[in-house]
């Protein structure tokens, strides 16, 4: 099988990105103690390995965060610790950030959170 490439080089993702359902919401807080303000502004996509959010503040690479995701039909938010993989400033003063989970999401939970 030929490897996929994009404008910046080979696609190295292990899991396919999916668009979250409109009822699926994500929160992002600095550190692993769930303290501080929710930095998430917009939920862009997710996979079993991570997600991409627009956030209010710059987050340096390798910073630890706590991500909580909830959607209809879930009793409680699914929470994962993650680290910042990359961050890009946007023209509006916000930041687009890619996160990698420390523990992969179960596929059934991903299916419940993502659009078919």
ABEGO torsion letter per residue (X at the ends): XBBBBBAAEBBABABBBBBBBAABBBBBBBEAAGBEBBABABBABBBAAEBBBBBABBBBBGBBBBBBBBBBGBABBBBBBBBBABBBBBAAGBBBBBBBBABBBBAAAAAAABBX
